Structure formats: C-alpha cells, structure tokens
Amino acid sequence: MIELLEKFTAGFGPAGEESQITSIIRDEIEEFSDEVRTDNLGNLIALKRGSGDKKIMLAAHMDEIGIMITHVDDDGFLRFTPIGGVNPGILRHKNFVFADGTLGTVGVEKLDSIKDLKLEKLFLDIGAADKKEAEQQVKVGDSAVYQKSFYSTSSRIIANSLDDRAGCALLAGLLRNLEMPAHDIYFVFTSQEEVGTRGAGTAAYGIEPDLALAVDVTGTGDTPEAHTMDVKLGKGAAIKVMDRGSISHPGIKNLLVKLAEQAEIPYQYEVLEFGATDARAIQLSRSGVPSGTLSIPCRYIHSPAEMLDISDFKACAGLLQEFVSSKELKEIIKNN
Amino acid sequence: MLLEKLSNARAVSGREKEVRELLREEIKDNVDRLKTDVMGNLIAVKGPDKPGPRVMLAAHMDEVGLMISEITSDGLLKFKPVGGFDKRILVSKKVSIGEKNISGVIGAKAIHLQKKSERDKPLDYDNLYIDIGAKNKENAEKLVSPGDMAAFTTEFKKISSHRALGKAFDDRVGCSLLAELTEYSYDYPIYFVFTVQEEVGLRGAGQAAYWLKPDLALVLEGTSAADVPENKEFRYSTTLGKGPALTVRDRTIVVNKKLLQELIATAEEHDIPYQFRRTTAGGNDAGVINITGEGIPAAVISLPCRYIHSPVSLLDLTDYANMKKLVYNYLLAIKRKEF
C-alpha cells in the first residue's frame, strides 16, 4: 500500500485537471473491478459487486491544490492565482511543476514587512529570458502543483499531496484485495474536492448510494503551540464526528468505533473546526445519503511536505476493510 | 438596438418581469416553445425533437439593485443592497422604484453637516436613504411599499464610434446575444435560458438545468474589465476591445477542457480575437449548471465591461460583435461533433 501511495503522490492533478492522476489510479485498479467509468466532472468510478442489494459509496479525492497562471510579463515572469486553499505565506521559494514537467520557483517582490506578503507580491520564475521564451513553455490558464517529493522513514512519510492521495491509496488497496463484499461497493476517486467538493456531488447523484464513507486526511493538534485539536499523529485512525461541512451520521460513526474496538484497531475521535470532506456533498445528494468520514491524521496539510504516520495509515486500511465487510451496514440503512 | 432596450429595462434580482416580457416579445416568433418556470426563468427552445446533442445557452436577466426596507416618518426610504455593491458609489444617484416607476434620489447628510470622522469613511447603508419627494410617511406609502425594488436609471448611450455606456450590462449583454441567436436555425435541440437571481447566489440556473438535463451548456456573461489606471497589467481581469473573454476557472467552476479547446479552435479558425479571463474571482450560472445532476459540461464566454455592479458600465461594441460571431460559429460547429 505504501508503494501505491508513492505512485499516487507522484501524479499531477490540480482540481479540474485530474486526467493524469486518473490514468495512474485506473491502471492500478481496472483489473480488479467489475466496472470502471469516468463521468462529466472527471470522477473515476470503479464498481466491485457484492452479494447484497445495497450500494455503498467510498470516496477519496484525486485532486490536489495548486496554482493557475494568469499573466506572463515582458521579462518572462508569471503571475498566478490559487487553486484551492493555498496559503501565500508558505509559497515563497517553493517549486512548482506543470503537467508537462516544466518547473518553476516562486519569487517575491521587495517587501517592507513580512505582513505585506500577499499573493499579488509573488510570481513564478521558470527561468525564461523573456515573454516569448516563457510562452513557449507555459500559457495563461495552465496550472501547476508543488514539485513532487516522497520521503519515508520506518514510521512516517513526508510527501506532497497526501491530501488526499493517501485516501486514494487506501481505496485502491482495498479494491485490489476485496473478495465478494457484502454489498456493491463503489470506489469513487473524486474530482474538484479542493475547490468545493464538486465531483463527489455529481458522482453521488449518478450512483444513488444507500450509504457513503469519505476517506480523507485531517489536521492534528500535536505540534508546538498548535491550534487545539484532539487528533495526534500515531494514535490511530480518526473517526470524524463533524467538521464545517458535515455532521457524520451517528450510525456510521458508532459502527466505525465498534468495529475498531472489536478488531483492536487504534482509533481516535475527530472534530475539525475548519475544512470539509466529500461527505458534505454526498450527504446532501438527492433526498440525502447517510454519510461519514474516516480520516488519516496528517500534519502540514496543503504544504509541499505533508506528514503522516504509517501505523495510522494501516489502522485506517484495517478499519476500512472491517467497514465494507460489516453486516451492520444494512441495519444503518434500514433504520435511516 | 436590442441591447439598448434591455439595458434601459429594469430587473433587480427577484423582480425580472420587465426584462422577461421584453425578451418574450422579442423572441417569441423565432422559437418553437416558450415557458416561464416556477423560479421565473424564461426558457425557449428551437427544434426540441431534432436528434443530436441538447444544447443549453444561458444568460441572467437580473441586475444588482436596492430593496426598500422601511419608510421613515419623514417619508424617506431606507434600503438594503440586492447583490454585490461598492457602497461608495450610491450617494446622489437617481433610482426608479417598484412597478409604478417612482423616481427618487439616494440622499445623505450634506457634506457641511458631516463630522470629519464621517467624511473620512464611505457612507454606509445606515447613513443613506432614498428621497422620492414625499412630504411624510403617509404620502410615501401611497407610492412605494417595503419590499419594492429600486434600480438605477442610466440611459444607454453610444459615446464613440464603438463604445457605449449604460446600466446592467452584466448581464443584459448575454440576454441580448441570446435573443439575437434565436434568429438562426440549428441542427439540434437548442434551449435559450434567461435566468433569474444570479446576482444573489446563482439561484435560477440550477432548476432550469435540472429540468432540461442538457448535454452541454454555454453561459454568456458580462464580466469586469480592470484595464484602468493605477492597476498593474498583471491584475487586469480582462481588457476592453480585445475580444470576448474565455474562462478557464473561477470561484465556482473549472471549465470543461474539451469545450474550452473547441471555443479556442473556433476563434482561431474564424480569426476572432479572444482573451482569457485572467482572474479566478467571481462566479456565475455555469458553476451551478456544471454540478447539476450527474454533471453537465459547461463553458463561460464573457464580454468585458468596465465598472460593472455600478449605475453605469462601459463596453466595446466590437467586442459584442466578436462575441456573437464566436458563439454563433461555435454553435454551427457543434453539428459536426459527437456528444
């Protein structure tokens, strides 16, 4: 599964431009699926048929944050606008890569004070001598993502785009090893989550699931002087209670807790005071879908160096396996 | 020209009747069927039974304006904004209120009565009111009621060989183009949708798209042009006179790659100037259409307008002609493609 994660984090896929990461994931799952398709929003949807008559949707988003070029000046410097939650404070002197591999680094205008560090003070330098040379490589409207890097110790991983390629790797890993699940399982690798959970909504509309679980990363409160949050790296799978976008269905939340305890999988509760996951869009689809989120604790989210703990990652994999095999899913759907 | 009539008509979000009636009259003989839906969207279709892709064109009828919230004992009208405003532009502007077209002016305490601290700050809604010349509350109540909408009264005017000013170009330019495009014939079912309540949260377009379930959608908009002094070139969103602007992405949508490439190819094939919208701020009906149902491929083509969301905006009529040429040629090309 770590190998899948490394492959997936290396894929280019800013929100709305997921074709490269789609084909990387598709290559890893196609032979294990009963059906694979993409939809109008760019979601990759794989179906694994089960013995039961219910439809379970698992969602992890393929897209990542990035930048889009808005202007090329006479000297060949590029101005850009954010794609998703990009913090200008951490962009300075970071490298970005385009779909074709073109690399650039973020420079900054002269600042009188660090407080003046706003997006409009930043530009991307791709090493072009002038406008003409720059436009041979990059055009207005092209997008770029953090330069790819993957570093692993025995216990932790530092990489770009663990948000949410970690979730994608969990879904793909599960799909590759799943024998005859209890219900039809739709593995949905969603698009455009980072710009407003857009893909998950249309995917859910098409699938009409009876129950859904999003798998995404979540923040932690375990670093020096961090915002108070009761999630720690290395303390297990995080079971979401709520965030700004959704309140997890109590049946799903309680089932995850019960399954973790039965299988002795370490877990922790998660309450996130900012952010949202695909569960937000799925639960509001059509006449409503009972939905929850399983979260992988992750530090430094939306930076080029996100960090997760391998034991947490494995705990999430184990809990996800228990979840899709559980006979009690049907009870949640029935009681809904 | 139709744009002039549409610009002079009033349709503050939620009160689109005047523009809707004007459009209905204008296009009724060109289309096969016409209806107004529950939200107030005007939906017209040509060739509903033809084979081929079902194409939706959309433009919003509504404009930003003010809603009367209270009538004071002096007969002055307090108001709230409807849609996004720069409140600094309100004072001393003429408005027209309600179905009776009552004239008024937005007033404020005179400059010599203001404290220094008041002069240094933009006047807020609490410091502004509309004066319709009523003697008292009773007198005013005969003319207007809370809930009535007030619109600006700017008259469309061509001010040079190719530039014009007027109000509500966002998005009467789209309405005008859509209405003109009903005059031609197409090989597939084509829906002309004039939407409501775009300015207050893209509320009309979603229902229309849900009902029509088109195979693709094009949204025609008026967008901001910021090619003005004291703005650096890299911050211009669009430039007047450089042709229609294509959106790559904004706050609400990532435009379908295939549609965008086809629009670019059409422009280049027919030598039509075009530009990209070089900001991701703002959003429009395409955002909700795109995520309706299982998702609908959508693109946005915008006419650059300076000073939008104010009592007067300014556009370039050659941009208008080029936008029409681009959309029309794209629509002609669709028949050759598969969806």
Contacts between the chains, C-beta under 8 A, distances in Angstrom:
chain1	res1	chain2	res2	distance
A	15	B	254	6.5
A	16	B	249	6.0
A	16	B	254	2.7
A	17	B	254	7.4
A	17	B	257	7.5
A	39	B	294	5.8
A	39	B	295	5.7
A	40	B	256	7.8
A	40	B	294	6.3
A	40	B	295	3.6
A	40	B	296	6.4
A	40	B	297	5.6
A	41	B	290	7.5
A	41	B	291	7.1
A	41	B	295	4.0
A	68	B	248	6.6
A	68	B	249	6.3
A	68	B	280	6.6
A	70	B	234	7.0
A	70	B	278	4.3
A	70	B	279	6.5
A	70	B	280	7.8
A	71	B	233	7.0
A	71	B	234	3.9
A	71	B	236	7.9
A	71	B	278	5.8
A	73	B	233	7.4
A	73	B	234	6.3
A	79	B	234	4.2
A	79	B	235	8.0
A	81	B	279	6.4
A	81	B	280	4.5
A	82	B	280	7.4
A	83	B	249	7.2
A	83	B	280	7.6
A	120	B	235	6.8
A	140	B	248	7.8
A	140	B	276	4.9
A	140	B	278	6.2
A	141	B	248	3.9
A	141	B	276	5.4
A	192	B	254	6.3
A	195	B	249	7.8
A	195	B	254	6.9
A	196	B	252	7.6
A	198	B	290	7.4
A	198	B	291	5.2
A	199	B	295	7.9
A	201	B	291	5.6
A	202	B	291	5.6
A	202	B	293	7.0
A	202	B	294	5.2
A	202	B	295	3.6
A	203	B	294	7.9
A	205	B	293	5.6
A	205	B	294	5.3
A	205	B	295	7.9
A	206	B	293	7.9
A	206	B	294	4.1
A	206	B	295	7.9
